[in-house]
C-alpha cells in the first residue's frame, strides 16, 4: 500500500511539474502577446493621428483648389485693374491742368 501511495505521489508530482512548465510557457506567451498588443495600440494611435492630419491637409488643398482663379477670372481682373490705372492716370492729368 505504501508503494502504491508513493507511486501515486510520484505521478502527481511529475504531472504537477508538467503543469508548472506549461503554465510558465503560457505565461511567457501571454506576456509577449500583451507587449505586442501595447505596441499595436500605440501604432494605432499614431496612425489615427496621421490619418487625421492627412484629412485636414486634403481638406485645405480642396479649399485652395476652389479658391484658385481660372484664366477667365485672371483676365477679367487684369482688365479691371488696367481700367482703374487708366482712370487714375486720367484723374492725375486732370489735376495737373
TAPETA-V489098 format. One line per field, one symbol per residue. ss: DSSP state (H for helix, E for strand, - for the rest). phi: phi as a letter, one per 40 degrees, with the letter a starting at -180 (. if undefined). A space follows every 50 residues. Layout:
BEGIN
ss=???
phi=???
END
This chain:
BEGIN
ss=-HHHHHHHHHHHHHHHHHHHHHHHHHHHHHHHHHHHHHHHHHHHHHHHHH HHHHHHHHHHHHHHHHH---HHHHHHHHHHHHHHHHHHHHHHHHHH-
phi=.ccccccccccccccccccccccccccccccccccccccccccccccccc cccccccccccccccccdccccccccccccccccccccdcccccccc
END
